[in-house]
Amino acid sequence: MKQYGASVVVHIVLLVLLAIGCYVLFLNRLWFSALIAAFFLMAIGVHLYFMQLKLAGMMRRLIESIRFNDMTQTFYPPFKNKVMADMAEELSQTLKAFRERLLEEEVKHQYYENLLNKVDTAVLVTDKSGRVEWMNHAAVTHLGQKSQLPDEVLKASTEDTQVVRIDKNGMMQEMAVSCTLFTTQGKEQLLVSLKNIHSVLERNEMEAWQKLIRVLTHEIMNSITPIISLSETLSERGVPEVLTEKEYAIMLQAMQTIHRRSKGLLDFVENYRKLTRIPEPVRTQVPANELFADIKKLFSDEIFHFQVSDVELSLFIDRTQIEQVLINLLKNAHEACCNKPAPRIEIKLLHIPSKGFILTVSDNGEGILPDVIDKIFVPFFTTKTSGSGIGLSLCKQIMNMHGGTISVRSERGTGSCFTLTFPVSSSASETV
């Protein structure tokens, strides 16, 4: 390209010099020399014109090749000239490099498209109105060949990951929807992923029912078996003609056992009713200091240490329900570290703007066994001889109804830490 530029400059310089020469010769009346100079001037001008014309022709071929996606073109010099030969070679190499780059992009496009078509997650690209621009095979399988994203999916995609129910051929299927907003070529688009979790939900639901049935069966059998045994024993004895003191004592003991086991079964059923009849939380703005002050009245021992990161913090909660959660956790913590020489229980409340409120209850007790830590929130599961197994289950349900979470971290012999997380939406105001 530099040689071509130099050639054009040389032609222009020659044209200028010859034009000046013609003018000088014409003034000196050297007609023949002026004619020769004019001839060379025209010849160089015509040569420069045809050079530009041939170059424009090659450029036009290059533009048409790109426009019609014909990358097989090869450029040749229009006449034997080193400058034009170099120019043609450069255009051919440029088109070849462009062709190779397009081929690489096409290979990448085919690779990623085949990859997305192989995954079992439905992936769609839509505009902000929900008009589908691309979808993989899984999306076609779940939704059909649609040009518009279903309203329920579009509505859910504007929030965090949601679960929606979609009717497909008369069958309802649960789909987890997540969405990412991105901008390409100045246009906002949505990348929507749909995961069919119907089978997962069914399996989890079945496992939950099986756990619950095992617990219920275990508790009921523990109560019913001695009642049946004693009732059979009393039936076999028959009705004595004369009730002696010994026989009366035996019957009284049997009746007391039946009463005690029946009452235990009734208490168990009552606990189950409590667990399944938690009312919807009635939320109000509760100052954290007031909440902790009420809890301190119930747990006034020196082992309890309350701490709030900001004295003006407040929680948007159902006060009674959250107090019940804290009472259950503090009682468990007290029982866990009561045998320690220097027991310590810490209750801390932090506010993280991006996450909401984080409330932790930690102790330096015995900790929880690793093989049971994943079962402590299961209804009626307990490691205590006198426990009902509904305390932590009740805490988990209350936190779920508040839109929050409860989790535990424990190390055997060191202690446990329960973490209550209230989402940002639940912390309606930071101050009172």
N, C-alpha and C positions, 0 to 999 in steps of 0.2 A: 504493500500500500504506500510505503514511503517512496519507492521508485516511481510509482505512478504519479504521485504528487510532484516529484522532481521533474518528471517528463512534462507535465502540464506547465510548470514554471518555465522550463527551457523553451517550450513552444511560445509562450506568451512573450518572453524576452526577445526571441527571434522575430516575432511579429512586430514588436515595438521598434526594434533596430531596423528591420527592413522598411517599415513605414517611414521612419526618419530618413533612411538612405534614399528611398524613392523621392521624398520631398526635396532633399538636398540636390540630387541629380537632376530633378525636374527644374529647379531654380537655375542650375548651371547649364541648362539646355543640352545635357548629355542624354539624348533621347533613347539611344539603344541601351545604355546601362540602366536607365530608369525603367525601361521595359523589362529587362532581365530581372531587376530587383522586384518589380511588381509581380512578375510570374512566380518567383520564389515566395513572395508574400502570399499569393493566392494558394499556392501548393501547400504551404505550411498551415494556412487557415483551414483549407479543406481537410487536411490530415487530422488536425485537432478536432474538427467537427465530426468526422467519422469515428474518431476515437471515443468521443463523448457519446455518440449515437450507439456504438457497439456496447459501451459500458452500460448505458441506459437499458439496452436490450437484455444484457445479462442480469441486471438488477430486477427487470420486469419478470424474467424467468424465475429468479429467486423468490420474489414476492408471490408469484402464482403457485410455486411449489409449496410454500408455507401455507398459503390460503387454502389450497385443495389437498393439503396433507400428502403431497407427493414428494417423498424424501429420497427418491431414487435418482434424481437428476444429477448429471455430471457436467461441469462447465468446461468448455474448450475455448482457446483464444480465437477470436474471429479472424485474425490474420497473424502471420509470423512476426511476432514482436515480443521481446523479452518482458516488457512491462505488462502487456496484455496477458501473456502466458502466466506470469506471477499472479496477476489479478484473478484469472480463471482458477488457478490452483487454490488460492485463498478462499474463493467462494465455494469451491467444491469441498475443501476441508471444513469450512464453517457449516455447510449443509450436512456433511457427514457427522460432525460432532453433535449438531442439533438432533439428527436422526438417532444417534446412540443415546442421547439424553432422554428423548421421548420414549425410546424402547425401554430404558431403565425405569422410567416413571410408570410405563404401562405394566411392566413386570411387577413392580411394587403394588400397583393398583390391583392387579389380578391376584397377587399373593394375599393382600389384606382382605380383599373381597371373599376369596375362597376360605380364608381363616374365619371371617365373621359368619360365613354361611355354614361352617362346620360346628360352631358352638350352639348349645341348646338354649341360650339366652336370646330372646327376641331383641333386635336392635333396629331402631328406626331413626331417620333424620327427617325433621319436619321444620317448616317455618314457624313463626310465633303464633300463627293462626291455627296450626295443627295440620296443614296440608302436607301430606307425606311426599317426600322427595326421593327417599331410598329406604328399602327395608330388606333384611336378610331372609333366608329361607325359614328360619324359626319364627320370625314375625308373620310371614305369610301363613305358616301352619297354625299359629295361635289366633290371628286376627282375620286371615283371608286377604285377598288382594284388594286392599282399600286405598283410596286416594285421600281419605281424611281420618285423622286420629280420632278414636271414640271419645266422646265428651268426658266420660268418667276418667279415662286415662289422662286426657289433656289437663283436667282440673287437678288431678293428683300430682301430675308432673311438675306443677308450679311450686310444690312444697318439697319437704324432705322425702326420703323413701317412704312410700305409702303402700298399703295393700288394698287392691280394688277387686271387685267381683265382676267378671265379664261373662255374658251369656254367649255360649258357643253351641249352636245346634241344639238348643233347649237344655244344655247342661251348664251349670255355673262353675267357673273355675277362678281360683284366687291367684292374683298376679301381684308380685312386688314390683312397684314402679319407681324408677329413679331417673333423674333428668339432669343434663348438663347444658348450660347455655354457652354458646361460642359464636364468634364472629368470623366470617370468611368473606373476602371480597366486599367488605363493608355491609354485609347482610347478616343479621342475627338469625341463628338457627338453633334448634333444640336436638340434642342427642338423647334419645329416650331408650331405656333398656327395660325390658319386661321379663320377669322370671316367674315361671309357673311353680308356685309353692303349694299347690293343692295337695299333692301327695305328702309333702313334708308336714303340712298342717295336720293332715289326717293321721300321719304316723305319730306326731307329737301328742295329738289329742288322744289317740289310742293308748299311748304309753302313760299319759296322765290318768286316764280312766283305769288302766290296769294297776297303777300304783295306788290309786284311791281305793279300788276294790280290794286289793291285798290288805291294806290297812284296815278297812271296814270289816273285812272277813276275819282278820286276826282279832280285832277288838271284840267283835260280836261273839266269836267262838269262845274267847276267854271268859265271857260272861255267861253265855248260854250253856256251855258244857257242864259246869258244876250245878247249875239250876236243874238241868235234865237229870243228872245223876242223883241229886238229893231227892227230887220229886219221885223218881223211880224207886229209890230206897224206901221212902215213906209209903208209897203205894203198895209195895211188897209186904210191908209190915202189917198192913190191914188196920182195921179199927179194933183196938183192944176193949174187952168187956170192962176191965178196970184199969184206969190210967194211973200207973204207978209214978212215983216221983222220978225214978230213973228214966222211964219212957218219956215222961213230960220234958225232962231236961234234954233228952236226945232230940225230940221233936222241936223244942224251942231253939236249940242250937241250929238245927237244919233250917228252920224258918228264918232265923237271923242271917244265916249265910245266904239264903235265897234273896232276902231283902237287901242285903249289902251288895250282892252282885247285880240285882235288878236296878238298884240306885246308881251303881257304877255305870251300867249300860245307859240309863237315863241321862246321866251327866255327860257321857260320851256323845249321845245324840244332841244334847243341848249345845255342846261345844261345836258340833258340826253345823247346827243352825246359826250359831254366832258367826261362823266362818263364811256362810253363804248368804247372810243377810246384813252385810255391812251397808249402811246408808250412804248415799252420795254425799261427798264432802260439801259443807256449807262454808265457803272460804271468806275470811275477813283479813284485814291487815293487822298482823300481830307483831308488836315490837319484840325483838329477840331478847332483850333484857327482861321483859315481863314474863316471857315464856320460861326462861331459865330460872327466874326468881320463884315461880310456882313449883318447878321441878326441885329446886333446892329445899323447899319446905318438906318434901317427901324424902329426899336423900340429903340429909344435913351432915352426914359423917365427913370427917376431914379427908377421907380418901377420894372424894369427888371434887374435881377441879373444873370449873366452867370458864370458858374463854370465848369472847366475841371480838372479831377483828375491828368492828366499828360499833360504838355504843348506839348509833342511830339506825342500825340495820333493822329491817322488819321483814316478815315473811307473809305472803298471801296464801294462807292455809286454813284448814279446818282445825281450830285450836285443840278441841277435845280429842280428835283422832291422832294428831301428831303427838300430843301429850301421852296418849296411850302407847304409841310407838316408842317414845323415849323411856317410858316407865318399864316396858318389857325389856328393852336393851340394857338399861341400867341394872335391873334386877339380875339379868343373866350375867352381866359383867361383875357384879358384886359376888355372885355365887362362884364365878370362875376364879376370882383372886382372893377369896376370903381366907384361904389357907396359906397365903404368901406372908412372909415376915413383914414386908413393907408394901401392902397393896396400894395401887394407885389407879384411878379411873379418870380419864380426861375427856371432856366434852367440848369440842371446838366448832365454831361457826365461821366460815369464810365466805366472802362474796367475790366471785370471778365473773366480770361483766359478760364474757362470751359464753359462760356455762350456767350461770345462775348461782344458787347457794349450795355450798358443800358443808354438811354437818357430819362430824365424825365422833364416834364413841369408841375409845380405845382403852384397853386394860393391860395389865402385866400379869395376867393369870396363867392358867395351865395351857391355854390354847385349845384348838379343836383338832381332833384326829384327822389326818389327810383323807382317810377312806370314808368319812362321813360329812366332810365339809360341803360337798355338793348336794347333800340331802337335807340340810338343816331347814330349808324353806319349804320342804314337802309337808303338806298337811298331816298332822298326827305323828310325824316322826320325831322321836325324842330319845336322848341318851340318859335322861334322868329317870329315876325309879318312880318319882311322884309327879312327873311332868305330863301335861296333856298333849303337847306337840302342836299346839295351835298358835302359840305366841309369835314366833317368827313368821309363820304363814300369814297371820293377821297383819303383821308389819309390812310384809311384801304386798299384800292386797291394798292396804291403805296407801302405800307409796305409789303403786300403779294407778290408783284412782286419782292421785294428785298429779299424775303425769311425770312422776319422778322414778328413781330407781333406788334399790338398796343392795349393797354388795358387802362381802366380807373378805378380809385378808387375815390369815392366822398362821402362826408358827408355834409348833408344839413346845411347851415349856417357856415361851417368851411372852405370849399374849395374843389378843385378837383386836381387830379394828373393823368396826362396822361403819360404812360410809353411806349417808343419805344424800342424794342429789336431787335438788329441786330445779326444774328447767327455768329458763329465762322468762317464759310466759307465765310461770307461777309466781315470779317475783315482780308483781305489778308495780311496786314502788320501792325504792331503795331506802327512803327515809320517811319518818313520820313527822 
